[in-house]
Amino acid sequence: MSAVAVKYEEFKSLGVEVLSCSIDSRFIHKIWQEEELSKMVKGGVPFPMLSDAGGRIGSAYGVYDEEAGVNIRGRFLIDPDGVIQAMEIVAPPVGRNVPELIRQVKAFQHVRATGEVMPSGWQPGKPTLKPGPDLVGKVWKVWKPEMAF
């Protein structure tokens, strides 16, 4: 969460609204913000930290572990129409990759704006694919696996 906070201005410049959510109360969030997050990020986390007491939000997104009473770490990219375009569920010992999240935001925005699709590893400025009958069976002519890296 602190890594997303560091890149918050970039997310805002992309038109992305960032929210965090856990089963913790707003009081726990306040203490966490004051005692931990503000020491990692100047001013603390600049986006809302939502309280999901009872796990209703987590249940709706499939990340609430009822037995443990916690939301499992996850991130969701939701488009302007409210449709989940991407999600990632990660066990607590492994952190998420914020540059990959930003890359995906840019890719989904490009798809939405142009109708083009992004091959594996796409970065802004790299070739895209234009879906259609002319591409069927010919992707190998315009895209190579080494382009993913």
N, C-alpha and C positions, 0 to 999 in steps of 0.2 A: 504494500500500500504506500509506503514511503517513496518507493521508486516511481510510482505513478504520480505522486504528489510533486516530485522534482520535475517531472515532465508535464505538469498540469497546464502550463501556458501553451505548450505545443498542442495538447489535446483540445484546449479551448479554441486555438487558431484553426483547428480542423472542424470546428463546430460540434465537438463531442461533449456530451454532458457526462460527468463521472459521478457515480454514487458508490458508496461502500455499504455493506449490509452484514450484520452479524446478529446473533441472538443476545448479545450483551445489551445492557440497558444504556440509556443516554448518559447516566451518571458514570458508568464504567468507561464509556467512550470519552467523556470529559476528562477523567483521570488519565486514561491512556494517552489522550492528546497532550495533556499538560506534562505528564511524567516521562513519556517515551517518544512519541512522534515529534513533538516540538524540539526535541534534542537532535533528531535526525534531519528534520526539514525546518528551515527557518520559518517561524510562524505556524508550524504544524501542518496538518493535512487541510488543504483549502476547499475540499469538496464535502458534501454532506455524508455523515456516517449514520446510516439508518439502523434502528433497533428492530429486530425481528423476533421479539419475545414470543415463544411458542412455535417458531419455525414455519409460519404460514407462507412467507415469501420464499424461504428455502424449499419448502415442499412443492410450491408451484413451479420452481425451477429445477427440481429433482436433486437438490444438494443437501436437504435436511436429513441428518442421521438421527432418527427418532430415539434409538437406543442410547446414543451418547448425548442426545439433546443439544447438538451443535450443527451449524451449517458447515459443510465441507468447503474448502477453498475452491472457488470457481470464478470465472470471468465470462461475461456475456457481451457480445456486440449486438445491439438491437438497432435496427434501421429506423428511419423516420416514420415508417408505417407500423412500428411496433413488432416487427418480425425478427426473431433471433436469427442472425446470419452466421454467427460463430460462437462457440463456447469451448471452454477449457476447464477441466476439473483436475486439480493437482493436489496430491497428498501433502500434508504439512511439511515434510522434510525437504521438499523441492520448491524453490521459488519460481515465480513466473518471469517471463521474458518481455520486458516493456518495449524494447525496440521491435520485437515481433508483433506485439499488439498494435503499435503505431503503423507498421507495415501493412497489417491486415486492414486497419481502418482506411488507409489510403487506397488499398486495393478495392475494398468494397465500395468506396466512394467513386473510384474510377469506373467500376462496373456499372454502378447506378447512373453515372453521367453519360457513359458511352455505349453500354451494351457489350463492350468487349469483355473477354475473360482473361484472367491472370494465370499463366502457367506456374508451376512449382517454382518457388524462390523469387518470384517477380519482385522487382524493386521499381520505384518511380523512374521513368525514363527508359526502362527495358522494354523489349517487344511484348506486345499483347497478342491475343488471338481473337480473330473476328469470326464468331460462330456462323455457320451456314453450310449449305450443301457443298460449296467449293472447298471447305476445310475437311469434310468427312474423308477419312482414310489418307489424309495428306498432312496431318499435324507433323509427322516426322520430317517433312520438307522445310518447315518453318521454325521448328523448335527442337532443340537437342538437350538431353539431360544435363550436359555441362553448363547450360545457360541458367540452371537453377542455383549455381554457386557463384 
